[in-house]
Amino acid sequence: MSYNRKEIGPYEFIESFKRNTGLLVSMDKNRKPNVMALDWKTIQEFEDVPVIRAQVDYSRYTYKLLTEGVNEFTVNIPSDKMYNAVYIAGSYSGRNTDKFKEAGLETIPGKRTKVPTIKDCILSYECQIIYTSKSDLKSHHFFYGRILIAFASDEIIK
Ligand SMILES: Cc1cc2nc3c(=O)[nH]c(=O)nc-3n(C[C@H](O)[C@H](O)[C@H](O)COP(=O)(O)O)c2cc1C
């Protein structure tokens, strides 16, 4: 299935990546995914490897999944129409809410990761965690995910 998107290089459409809040998907050991709104994200080169660095507060359920669940995550940049999904992903916790269901988000199986991406997003990145470190903010932790594959929707490729 094409899902109306194409594979792109990791640094293409980087302005859209930077400008918009992301939806970070992580997964527990039983392969149940969770989604969280993510503003603090960068794309950078880390020893010649394209990497997304996500900054996640220790209190998030997402932090628990990134450290104790599957060693991967995806970052998805929603289209403007998906503002309600960003609100739900950023206001509720996966500890007690199925945010995919609540927000009406559909997933697409990962091509290179166990963690899925999110349908109808303008950009999606499948990442494998290669490094983590404390951030300057005591409350947050950095997760560096090697970008294994990236996609852009037909909507932004045009
Ligand atoms: C627009 C927006 C951006 C956010 N960006 C971040 C972020 O970069 N890092 C972070 O730790 N929390 C961020 N949050 C907060 C989390 O998304 C929020 O606490 C969420 O409910 C955590 O879900 P979880 O407990 O299922 O992991 C953001 C929230 C919103 C609304």
The ligand as an ORCA input file, in Angstrom:
! r2SCAN-3c Opt
* xyz 0 1
  C       2.277     21.364     21.784
  C       2.912     20.485     22.842
  C       4.258     20.177     22.768
  C       4.879     19.358     23.753
  N       6.221     19.076     23.653
  C       6.809     18.277     24.595
  C       8.201     17.940     24.502
  O       8.915     18.341     23.583
  N       8.722     17.147     25.472
  C       7.977     16.656     26.520
  O       8.511     15.940     27.383
  N       6.653     16.961     26.632
  C       6.058     17.742     25.686
  N       4.723     18.026     25.766
  C       3.927     17.449     26.839
  C       3.513     15.984     26.557
  O       3.116     15.803     25.215
  C       2.348     15.615     27.496
  O       2.778     15.715     28.856
  C       1.757     14.231     27.227
  O       0.514     14.147     27.886
  C       2.669     13.087     27.681
  O       2.033     11.893     27.343
  P       2.478     10.468     27.916
  O       2.340     10.503     29.409
  O       1.512      9.510     27.258
  O       3.889     10.236     27.482
  C       4.100     18.839     24.816
  C       2.724     19.155     24.888
  C       2.134     19.955     23.923
  C       0.654     20.281     24.019
*
